[in-house]
Amino acid sequence: MLAIPSNNLSVLHACSRARRTPFPDVYPYIVARIVQIREHPPEQVQRVPGARTIRAFLLRDQEQAQLGVWIPCSVATL
């Protein structure tokens, strides 16, 4: 890219920053736990839990730790 003039923008069209591999699928157990936590929140939560709270409970879940399944990092995914 150093040999190409700086005013030639056609070089940038071939350098996509888009993700090349798909995100891993969310394990059905995780989906079921998310729904369960949202519909029946733990006693210490006196409200409908949001995405960050759900993620915190998922990280503390013993069954999830034993299964070793992927938990979405983004709160938008939850």
C-alpha positions, 0 to 999 in steps of 0.5 A: 500500500505504500507504493500506491498514491495517497489519492487512490481510494480504490485500494481501500475497497478491498480491505473490508473490516467486516467479520469473516467468521460467524458468531458462535451459536448460543447454546439452548441451555443459555437461552432457557436460563436467560428466559428463566432469570428474566421471568423468575428473578432471584430473590435478591433482585427486586425488579426485572433484571436487565442484560448486565444482571442476567449476564452476572447470574449466568457467569455464576451458574454452576451448570453453565460452568460444568458444560463450558458453553459460550455466554454472549459478551454483548449485552445487546445479545442478551 
